[in-house]
Amino acid sequence: MIATPADQSESGLKDRYRDFQYLAQEVLVLERYNRAVLAEPDKGELRIHSFLALTLMALERFLRMVLDERATAGHTLPNLLEMATARRNRLFELGDREKTIRFVNGTRRVVMHGGLGVTNEAEHLLGYLLPLSLDLFRFTNAVVAAFDAATGVAHPGARVEFLPSNVEPNDVRVVLTPVEELISLNRHNKTYKPGDPEDGLLLFAEGALCMTLVEAAARQWVGDGTLPKGAGFREVLEKAAEMGLRIPFDDPEDGIDRLASVKNSIVHANFEQAAQQASGRDVAAYFKEQYAAEIEAMYQVCLDFLGQVEARDGEAA
């Protein structure tokens, strides 16, 4: 289980760990949900894609938190892992550093740049993506456990081992494409009412998967080989717009700015910046008053992008 560090205001950790706590709790909810479905398939549909996307988000947030946040600007998740384990400031050891960083980088590519043409065959989803999601969950837990829960300081000589998990989901009956899973999450979140248990709301999962699909749709519109290596989200959107993808905002340039800002706040867990940009609100007020509406707006953009791709390519996304 992801063990979130203690909330101790005297050490200044309350603000540093707040965002990670939000993410970690929802990761735990998804992990428990998927385990329950594996044990009893009639309980529902596996949420593999959102579990992967959200666990990546939590790992990235934690690494930015324990590193100097200013020094991590512009760096991707694999870069953060390299920084955290580099000799000059080694926060913890990796059992097999090269293999582990390759695993994290490969997982990030699957989630962020996987495109929309990935097969929905059960063999692919259950034989590859499900074990991948559980491996990432275990690795994230191990990274968090390398730090003292009260001080946020790495344990002396902390060592993180990457150990692949074994799972046999033989009886799972329903598997969803990423798009079907997003629609399911959106419908689920809209059933939430004030007073319902908070662990039933999966807005972070919806946001993570939504922005993943927005980028995937734009990348599919542009096509392989058109973008330079390492092209970021904004560059992908700008190239897609240049090639005819309609940005569903009155001002397309402003729309790209807004999408990039939401991607930064959601996928990179930069909630403090998002809250400040939202009329100087604090993070708690941002979640309560703006986050849900923002996710719904991005959901509509995502459906619009997917519809354009389907209309152009003549096949379902």
N, C-alpha and C positions, 0 to 999 in steps of 0.2 A: 504494500500500500504506500502511496506517496505520502510522506510525512512532512506536512508543512511546518516550517519553523515557528517557534512560539512568538506570540504577539507581545513584545516587551517594549513599551514606549521609552523606558529610560535608556535603552541602548540604541534607540533610533531605528529599530527594525520594523516598527509597525507600518510605516509608509512603504519601506522597501519591499516587504513581503506581501503587501495587501493584494496586488494584482496577481501574484503567483498563487495565492490562496484561492482566489476566485476560479482560476483556471484548473488548479489541482483538484478541487472538489468536483468539478464537472467531469474531468478525466476519470475520476474514481467512479462516478455514477455510470458513465458509459462502459467502463471495464466490468463493473458488476452486472450491468444489463446484458452485455454480450456473453458473459460467463453463464448467466441464467438461461439465455436462449440456447447456448450450446448444450446445457444440461437437459433442458426441456424445450424442444423446438416449438411447441405450441404456444409458448409465451410471447412470441413476436418475431420480428425481422431483425437480423443482425445489422448493426450500424458500424460497419467496418471503416468506410471512407472518412466519416466524421471523427471517428476514434483516432485514426491515424493523423489526420490534420490537426486535431486539438492537442494530441500528445506532443507533436512536433512544436506547436506553439508554446506549450508549457515548458518544454526543455529549453527552447530559445529564450523565453522570459527569465528562467532561472539563471542561465549562464550570463545574460546581460546584467542581472541583479548582482551576482557575486563578483563580476568583473567591474572595471571602471566604466560606467554607462557612456561617458563621453568618448572613451577610447573604442567603443564597440560600434559607433555610428557607421553605417554603410557596409558593415560586415555581415555575411550570411552565417547560418547556423554552423556549417562545417568550420568556417573561419573562427567562430567563437570557441568551438571545442579545441581547435589548435592553440588558440591563445590561452585557454585555461590550463592546458597541459604542457605549454612550452617551458623550456628550462628556466627562462628568466623570471617567470612568476608562477611556476607550477603549483596550481591549487590542489590538484590530485593527479595520481598516476593512472594510466590506462594499461590494462593487461596486455593488449596487442594494439598499440596506438594506430598503426597504419590501417589495420583491418577494421578497427572500430570507426575511425573517421571515414573510411570508405563506405562502411555500412550506413552511417548517418547521412552522408552525402547522397548515396544511392536512394535511400528512403525519401529524402527531401525531393529528389528529382521525380520519383514516382508520384508523390503527392502534388507537388507544385507544377510540374511540367509534363504530367502524364498524358495530357490530351484527352479527347472525348471518344477516341476510337478503340479504347481498351475493351477487350471481350468481357462479356458478362457471364461467361461460362462458370459454373460452380467450381470446376477444377482450378480456375485461375483465382477466383475470389477466396475460396476456402483453403486451397492448397498453397497459395502464395501470399495474398494480402492479409489474411487473418493471422497467420504466424508472424508476418512482418510487423503487424500492429502490436502483437503481444511481446515480441522481441524489443520493440521500441519502448513499450511501457516498462518492461523490466529494466532496461538500460537507464531510463529516466529516473526510476526509483533508486537505482544504484548511485547515480550522480548526486541526487538529493541526500541520500544517506551518507555521502562522504563529508557532509557538512554538519556541524553541531547545530542542533535545533534551537538552542537558546541564544547563541552568539552569531550564527551565520558564518563562522570561520571554519575552514576545512580542518578535519581531523588530521593530526600529524601522520604523515606517511599514508594517507588515504589512497586506496587503490580500487579502481573500478574495472570489473571484468565484464566483457560482453559474452553472454552465454545464450545461444539460441534456444528457444523453447520448443516443446513438442505439443502438438494439439491434433486431435482426431475428431473433426466435426462431421462424423459420418451421417448423422441423422438430421442435419439442418435442411429444411425443406424450402425456405424462401431466401433468395439472394437478390439484392437490388443493385442496379447501376448507380453510379454517383448521382445522376440527375434524379432518379427515383428516390434515392435516400434523402436528397435535399428537399424534395417536395414533401416527403413523409415528415421530416423534421419541422418544416414550416407549418404543416397542419397540426402537428403535435403541440408546438409552441403557442399556436393560436387558441388552443383549448385551455390554456392556463388562465386561471382567474385569481384576483387578489385573495389571499388567504390560503391558497393551495400550497402544499409543501414546496419549498424553494428548490429541492433537489430534483423536482420534476421538470423544471424549465431548462432547456438546452440551447440557449441563445448563443453561447460561445461556439458550440458545435455547429450550429447553423451558419454562423458568421464565417467560421474557418472554412467550411466546405463550400459556401456560397462564393467567397472570394477566390478560392482555388479554381472553381468552375468558370468564373469570369475570366481569369487569366488563361485557362485552358481553351475556352472558346475563342479568345483573341488570337492565341497561338495557332489554333487550327485554321482560323481565317487567313492568317499570314502565310502559313505553310512552312514545311521544313526547309532549311537552308537559306531562308530569306533574312533571318535575323543574325546579327553578329553573336559570337559565343559570349555567354554571360549576360545577354540583354535582360534588363530589369523590367518590372511590371509597366512602368510608365512608357518605356521605349517600345514595348510590345503593343500597348494601346495606341500610341501615336502612329506606329507603322500600320496597324490594322485600320485605323481611321483613314490614313492616307490611301489605303487599298480598298476603301469603300465601306468598311464596317460603320454603320450609323451609331453614333454615341447618343443615347436617348436623353439628352439634356438640351435646353434652349440654346445654351452656349457650349459647343462640344469641347472647347479648351477648358472651360470651367468644369465640365463634366469629368474630363480626364484628371484634373486636379482633385476633384472630390473623390473619385474612385481610388486614386493613389493615396489620399489621406486616410480613407477608410481601411484600405489594405494595410497601411502602416500601423494603424491603431489596433486592427483586429488580428492580423496574421503575425505581427511582430509584438503584440501585447503591449503597445505603447499607449496605455490608457491615460496616463498623466497628460501627455501632449494633446490627445483628443479632447480631454475634459477642458483644458485651458483654451483650446480653440473654440470650444462651445460656450462662448460668452463667459469665460473664466470660471466655470463651475468646478467643484471638486469632483473626484472620481465617483463617489457614492451618488451624487446628484446626477452625474452624467449617465450612469447605468439606469437609474430610476426614470429619468425624464427624456433621454434621447437615444440611448443605445438600441432599444427594441425597434423604434421607428426607423433608425438608420439601417438596421439589418433588413427590415421589410423593404426599404427603398432599394437596397442592393440586391435583394431577392428578385425584385421586378426587373432590374437591369440585367441580371443574370438570365432570366427567362427570355428577355428581349434578344440578348446576344445569341442564346441557343436557338431561338426561332430564326434569326437571320442566317446562322450557319446551316440549319436544316433546310431552309428555303433555297439557299445557294447550292448546297451539295446534293440536295434531293434525297437525303437519308436522315433518319432520326439520330439526334446526338446521343 
